Amino acid sequence: MPGVYISYPFCAQKCTYCNFASGVFPSELEPQYVNALTAEMGAHAWTWQPETVYLGGGTPSGMAPRDLNRILRSLPDGRGSEPRASASGSRWVEATLEAAPGTVTSERAAAWAKAGINRVSLGAQSFVQRELARTGRKHTAEIVEREVAVLRAAGLQNFNIDLIAGLPGQTRATWLASLKWVERLQPPHVSVYMLEIDEDSRLGSEVLLNGKRYGAPDVPGDELTAELYETAVAALGRMGIERYEISNFARPGFESRHNLKYWRLEPYAGFGADAHSFDGVLRRQNIESPGDYVAKIESGAPACSGETPANPDEERFFVGLRLTRGIQLEPDDWRRFERPIERFLANGLLARDHERLRLTDRGVLLSNEVFAEFIT
C-alpha cells in the first residue's frame, strides 16, 4: 500500500547546513497552514489506507498536539470506518515524526504515541557542542540523552538518530566522540549524511564563495568527510547497526518502512508545501513557499506546481542502487546499460551477485558518478 508524506516546514531557527524548504515563518501563518494542509488532505481522492506516514519538516515535533491530531485524523482508512490499529497500537504499520532535540517532552511524547506515532527521528546531527553551536543547533548531547529516555518511557522504542559527517571544525576525534554517544544510547536506527555543499544552504553558499561565515573555512575536505563516513559504517556495524542504504543503518527489523518506498519506487502521496508525490506513472511537486501554498489552497487552486512522467526503468538504477542489496537485473537492463555496467564492474564500483547488481564500498563513496551513467 502507498505511504503518505506530510510536510511541516516551520522551525524555531534555520540551521546553516539546511537546504530544505523550511525555516522561520510568521507565527500567524502556522494555523493557516494547518487549515490548508487538512483541506488538501480532505480533498484527496482516497481509495486506499496508507501503510506508512512520515511527518517531516521543518520541525513537526514543535506543533501543538491538537494540530497533530487534526492532521492525522485527515487520513482515512479507505473503507469509511474507524481504522484498525496495528500491533504497535498505531493506525499504520509505521508512522514517523521528525523531532528536533529540545522539543521532546513527556507530555508531547505521550500525545504522539496516542495519536498513532510509533517512530521518531531525532535530528541530533552531532554530539559535540562546538559543532552544534556553529550550525545553529541549540541542544546538547545531554539533552538528546534525556529525550531518548523520554521517548522510551512513552513506549516509542523505535527511534532514529541523525548524524552529519563534514560539519565545520569536525575532526576524527570529535566524530568518534559522537559515535560513542550513539553507542551509549543504543538506537535501533541511525542515519549518517555527508554534508551537502550547494547554494541552497547558507553554509554551502559560503563554502562555494570561499567565504568566512558559518565556519565555512573549517569544513573538512572530501577525503576526510569520506573517511568519517567509512568510520561510521565500521563503528555502527560493530554495534549491530548495519547499513541497508547509503545513508541509513538499522538493527534487523528496524529499517524505515516509509523511506524504503522511495528506494523501491513504491507509490506515496505528499501533502503540504514542497511535498512530492509518486503514483508509479507521474511525479508531482507542491509549490515550495508555505505562504504561497496557503494562498493556493485558500483560493481553491491545486497546490501542485508541476508534474513529470516517471521513468521506472531508469530511476530504479539510481534509486535502487542506493540499497545495500542493490537491484535485480532484467535482460533489457544488460542490453541498455551494458557499457557502463561492465566499466563499473571492471573498476570496482559495482559488484554482481548472480543477477543482482550493487554498489561496492568504494562505489558508495562515488555513487553520484555511478548514478549519472544511468540517466539518459
Long-range contacts (C-beta under 8 A, 24 or more apart in sequence): 1-48, 1-49, 1-50, 1-51, 2-48, 2-50, 2-51, 2-261, 2-266, 2-267, 2-268, 2-269, 3-50, 3-51, 3-52, 3-53, 3-54, 3-257, 3-258, 3-261, 3-266, 3-267, 3-268, 3-269, 4-50, 4-52, 4-53, 4-54, 4-75, 4-268, 4-269, 4-270, 4-271, 5-54, 5-56, 5-258, 5-268, 5-269, 5-270, 5-271, 5-275, 5-276, 5-277, 6-37, 6-41, 6-53, 6-54, 6-55, 6-56, 6-60, 6-71, 6-270, 6-271, 6-272, 6-275, 7-56, 7-57, 7-58, 7-270, 7-271, 7-272, 7-273, 7-274, 7-275, 7-286, 8-33, 8-37, 8-55, 8-56, 8-57, 8-58, 8-59, 8-60, 8-63, 8-272, 9-57, 9-58, 9-272, 9-273, 9-274, 9-290, 10-57, 10-58, 10-59, 10-62, 10-63, 10-290, 11-57, 11-58, 11-59, 11-62, 11-100, 12-59, 12-62, 12-100, 12-138, 13-136, 13-138, 14-136, 14-202, 15-125, 15-135, 15-136, 15-137, 16-134, 16-135, 16-136, 16-201, 16-202, 16-203, 16-214, 16-215, 17-125, 17-135, 17-164, 17-167, 17-195, 17-196, 17-201, 17-203, 17-204, 18-201, 19-196, 19-198, 19-200, 19-201, 19-204, 20-57, 20-58, 20-274, 21-273, 21-274, 21-288, 21-289, 22-57, 22-58, 22-59, 25-290, 25-291, 29-290, 29-291, 29-294, 30-63, 31-67, 32-294, 32-298, 33-272, 33-273, 33-290, 33-293, 33-294, 34-63, 34-67, 34-70, 34-71, 35-294, 36-293, 36-294, 36-297, 36-298, 36-303, 37-71, 37-74, 37-271, 37-272, 38-70, 38-71, 38-74, 39-297, 40-271, 40-272, 40-297, 40-303, 41-71, 41-74, 41-75, 41-271, 42-74, 44-269, 44-271, 46-76, 46-78, 47-78, 48-78, 49-76, 49-77, 49-78, 49-79, 49-83, 50-75, 50-92, 50-269, 51-92, 51-93, 51-94, 51-257, 52-92, 52-93, 52-94, 52-95, 52-96, 52-257, 52-258, 52-261, 53-92, 53-94, 53-95, 53-96, 53-116, 53-258, 54-95, 54-96, 54-258, 54-259, 55-95, 55-96, 55-97, 55-98, 55-117, 56-98, 57-98, 58-98, 59-98, 59-99, 59-100, 59-103, 60-97, 60-98, 60-99, 61-97, 61-98, 61-99, 61-100, 61-103, 61-104, 61-108, 61-120, 62-100, 62-103, 65-107, 65-108, 65-111, 65-112, 65-115, 68-97, 68-111, 68-112, 68-115, 68-117, 69-111, 69-115, 72-115, 72-116, 85-116, 86-118, 88-118, 89-113, 89-116, 89-118, 89-155, 90-116, 90-117, 90-118, 91-116, 92-116, 92-118, 93-257, 94-118, 94-119, 94-158, 94-256, 94-257, 94-258, 95-119, 96-120, 96-121, 96-160, 96-256, 96-258, 97-121, 98-123, 99-123, 99-147, 100-139, 101-137, 101-139, 101-143, 101-144, 101-147, 102-138, 102-139, 102-143, 102-147, 104-147, 104-150, 104-151, 105-150, 106-150, 106-153, 106-154, 109-150, 109-151, 109-153, 109-154, 109-156, 110-154, 112-154, 112-156, 113-154, 113-155, 113-156, 117-156, 118-156, 118-158, 119-156, 119-158, 119-159, 119-160, 119-256, 120-151, 120-156, 120-158, 120-159, 120-160, 121-159, 121-160, 121-162, 121-191, 122-147, 122-148, 122-159, 122-160, 122-161, 122-162, 123-162, 124-161, 124-162, 124-163, 125-162, 125-163, 125-164, 125-167, 126-163, 126-164, 126-167, 126-170, 126-174, 126-178, 127-177, 127-178, 127-180, 127-181, 127-182, 128-170, 128-174, 128-177, 128-178, 130-169, 130-174, 131-167, 131-168, 131-169, 131-170, 131-174, 134-167, 134-168, 134-169, 134-214, 134-215, 134-218, 135-167, 135-168, 135-203, 135-214, 135-215, 141-181, 144-181, 144-185, 145-181, 145-184, 145-185, 148-185, 148-187, 157-188, 158-188, 158-189, 158-254, 159-187, 159-188, 159-189, 160-187, 160-188, 160-189, 160-190, 160-191, 160-256, 161-185, 161-187, 161-189, 161-190, 161-191, 162-190, 162-191, 162-193, 163-190, 163-191, 163-192, 163-193, 163-232, 164-192, 164-193, 164-194, 164-195, 165-192, 165-193, 165-194, 165-195, 165-225, 165-228, 165-229, 165-232, 166-194, 166-195, 166-219, 166-220, 166-224, 166-225, 166-228, 167-195, 167-215, 167-219, 167-220, 168-203, 168-214, 168-215, 168-216, 168-218, 168-219, 169-215, 169-218, 170-220, 170-228, 171-220, 172-224, 172-227, 172-228, 172-231, 175-228, 175-231, 175-232, 176-231, 176-235, 179-231, 179-232, 179-235, 179-236, 182-235, 182-236, 182-239, 183-235, 183-239, 186-239, 187-241, 188-241, 188-250, 188-251, 188-254, 189-241, 189-248, 189-249, 189-250, 189-251, 189-254, 189-255, 189-256, 190-232, 190-236, 190-241, 190-248, 190-249, 190-250, 191-247, 191-248, 191-249, 192-229, 192-232, 192-233, 192-236, 192-247, 192-248, 192-249, 193-247, 194-225, 194-226, 194-229, 194-247, 195-219, 195-225, 226-365, 229-365, 230-361, 230-365, 233-361, 242-324, 243-324, 244-323, 244-324, 244-325, 245-322, 245-323, 245-324, 246-322, 246-359, 246-364, 246-367, 262-319, 263-319, 263-320, 263-322, 263-323, 264-319, 264-320, 264-323, 265-310, 265-312, 265-315, 265-316, 265-319, 265-320, 273-303, 278-310, 280-310, 280-312, 281-309, 281-310, 282-307, 282-308, 282-309, 282-310, 283-307, 283-308, 283-309, 283-310, 314-374, 314-375, 314-376, 317-371, 317-374, 318-370, 318-371, 318-374, 318-375, 321-357, 321-358, 321-359, 321-367, 321-370, 321-371, 322-359, 322-367, 323-358, 324-358, 325-356, 325-358, 326-353, 326-356, 326-357, 326-358, 326-359, 327-356, 327-357, 327-358, 328-355, 328-356, 329-355, 329-356, 329-357, 337-373, 337-374, 340-370, 340-373, 340-374, 343-373, 344-370, 344-373
